[in-house]
Amino acid sequence: MHTVAQILKAKQTRAVHSISPGALVMDAIRLLAEKGIGALLVTQDEQIVGIFTERDYVRKVEVLGRSPETTWVKDIMSAPVMYVSLDQSNEECMALMTENRLRHLPVLDKGELVGIISIGDLVKDIISEQQFIIDQLERYIQGAKG
């Protein structure tokens, strides 16, 4: 099983996007769409104070009939934020996400934000690892036949 550090290293981009708790939800939605991402960390004075996700928007704005033009991010963000460290395993992250119904986890190293991983990153890693094992087993079987 790979560690969070290995998963982050394999990602195409390690950029982490954030927004202020005082921003309007519409600004957050625009940023999500512009960057093609599903979550923004909510930061104030370089500290993570929450996370804003597409789910937050749908469940706490859209479904309730609130206006994204007049609703503040701080009023609908999820807090506190769970996070992981670089040495944690894919398996630990999957368990944390499953138990807490999360799709994104910030990654901290000695208290400093170094990335964010999604459920998609973890699934991609598991599939890659399983494919590697399959390839190795096929080579072993071919060698045993020869």
C-alpha distance (Angstrom), angle and dihedral (degrees) to the residues before:
residue distance angle dihedral
M1 . . .
H2 3.78 . .
T3 3.79 125.7 .
V4 3.78 126.2 -122.2
A5 3.82 88.2 -106.2
Q6 3.82 90.2 58.5
I7 3.80 92.3 45.6
L8 3.81 92.0 50.8
K9 3.80 90.9 48.2
A10 3.81 90.4 55.4
K11 3.82 94.4 50.2
Q12 3.80 117.3 106.9
T13 3.78 91.3 -133.7
R14 3.77 130.6 20.4
A15 3.79 94.6 -169.8
V16 3.78 115.1 135.1
H17 3.77 116.7 -158.5
S18 3.77 123.4 -154.4
I19 3.77 142.1 179.8
S20 3.78 136.3 -160.3
P21 3.81 120.3 -101.9
G22 3.81 86.4 -126.0
A23 3.80 93.4 60.0
L24 3.77 121.7 105.8
V25 3.79 118.4 -105.5
M26 3.83 89.4 -120.6
D27 3.82 89.5 61.2
A28 3.80 89.8 50.7
I29 3.81 92.1 49.4
R30 3.80 90.8 49.6
L31 3.80 91.1 50.6
L32 3.82 91.7 49.3
A33 3.82 89.9 51.4
E34 3.81 94.1 44.1
K35 3.81 93.2 51.1
G36 3.82 95.7 37.4
I37 3.79 92.5 -126.7
G38 3.80 136.4 129.0
A39 3.81 102.6 -140.2
L40 3.78 142.6 35.9
L41 3.76 125.5 -161.8
V42 3.77 111.4 -126.8
T43 3.79 108.5 -136.1
Q44 3.77 135.9 -178.6
D45 3.80 122.6 -177.5
E46 3.84 88.3 -7.0
Q47 3.83 90.8 -58.3
I48 3.80 123.7 119.1
V49 3.80 107.0 -119.2
G50 3.79 99.2 165.4
I51 3.78 147.9 -28.1
F52 3.80 127.2 -109.1
T53 3.79 116.9 -154.1
E54 3.78 138.5 175.6
R55 3.80 85.9 -107.6
D56 3.80 90.8 57.3
Y57 3.78 89.5 53.7
V58 3.79 95.4 48.1
R59 3.80 96.5 43.2
K60 3.80 101.2 36.7
V61 3.80 103.2 31.8
E62 3.78 113.5 18.3
V63 3.81 99.1 39.2
L64 3.81 92.6 43.3
G65 3.80 93.2 48.7
R66 3.80 94.7 -118.0
S67 3.77 121.0 151.8
P68 3.82 117.7 -112.5
E69 3.82 87.4 -153.4
T70 3.82 92.7 62.2
T71 3.83 103.6 27.9
W72 3.80 119.5 94.5
V73 3.80 122.3 -134.6
K74 3.82 89.6 -127.3
D75 3.80 89.9 61.4
I76 3.80 95.3 58.9
M77 3.82 106.9 22.6
S78 3.78 119.4 116.0
A79 3.81 114.6 -112.0
P80 2.93 146.2 -143.9
V81 3.79 97.0 34.2
M82 3.79 122.1 -137.9
Y83 3.78 115.2 -141.7
V84 3.79 141.4 -179.8
S85 3.79 135.9 -141.6
L86 3.79 130.1 -125.7
D87 3.81 94.4 -103.4
Q88 3.79 96.8 54.9
S89 3.80 118.2 107.8
N90 3.77 129.8 -117.7
E91 3.80 87.0 -114.4
E92 3.82 92.4 55.6
C93 3.80 90.9 49.1
M94 3.80 92.6 48.9
A95 3.81 90.4 50.6
L96 3.81 91.7 49.4
M97 3.80 92.0 48.1
T98 3.80 93.4 46.3
E99 3.80 95.6 46.4
N100 3.80 92.9 47.5
R101 3.82 98.9 33.7
L102 3.80 93.0 -121.0
R103 3.77 130.1 152.6
H104 3.82 100.0 -172.4
L105 3.80 134.1 44.0
P106 3.79 125.5 -173.7
V107 3.80 114.5 -136.1
L108 3.79 118.4 -135.1
D109 3.79 127.7 -169.5
K110 3.80 113.6 -166.6
G111 3.79 89.0 -21.7
E112 3.81 94.1 -50.2
L113 3.80 122.3 116.3
V114 3.82 109.2 -117.9
G115 3.79 102.7 163.4
I116 3.76 149.2 -39.3
I117 3.78 129.3 -110.6
S118 3.77 127.9 -156.9
I119 3.76 132.9 -155.8
G120 3.82 85.9 -105.9
D121 3.81 91.0 58.4
L122 3.80 90.1 52.7
V123 3.80 94.4 47.2
K124 3.81 91.0 48.0
D125 3.81 89.3 52.0
I126 3.81 92.9 49.8
I127 3.81 92.2 48.9
S128 3.81 90.8 49.0
E129 3.80 91.9 49.8
Q130 3.80 92.4 47.9
Q131 3.81 91.1 49.4
F132 3.80 89.7 52.2
I133 3.82 90.3 52.9
I134 3.81 91.4 48.0
D135 3.80 91.1 50.7
Q136 3.80 91.4 49.7
L137 3.81 92.3 49.3
E138 3.81 91.4 48.6
R139 3.82 90.3 52.0
Y140 3.80 90.1 48.6
I141 3.80 91.9 50.5
Q142 3.82 92.0 47.0
G143 3.81 89.9 50.2
A144 3.80 91.8 49.6
K145 3.82 91.0 52.1
G146 3.80 93.4 49.3
